[in-house]
Amino acid sequence: MAGRYQPEVIAEAIRKSQGMVYIAAKRLGCSPQTIYTYARKYPEIVQRAIDEARGLMLDTAEMKLYQAIAEGESWAICFYLKCQGKHRGYVERLEQVQLTDEQLDRLIERELAEAERRAEADPAGVGGGSEPAA
């Protein structure tokens, strides 16, 4: 590996591969680890080429996302809001509530009382049970 490639040759392969190290390695006939080794040894040439190529690809992807938003693509609008609109409440998350044992006991007692009330109101169980518990 040592001295087989010039850093500029690796950097050019990276640019031609849009920053994708494995594809650049395949073009050069070396392992991806070789490119990562050169990136550590020549950061001003090889690592910079990786960073710039990936940055350009990221900018391209963002531009395509903005175009999809402008065209009214609902998937793009949803994706953007989930990623960039978190501070406005556009997030997907599970609400986790922690209850003390006492709070949980009260909740269970309330649900049981509600179930008993419904059973007494409809002893035959023919009401369908379509009403949700309060």
Beta strands, then each sheet from edge to edge (+ up, - down):
end
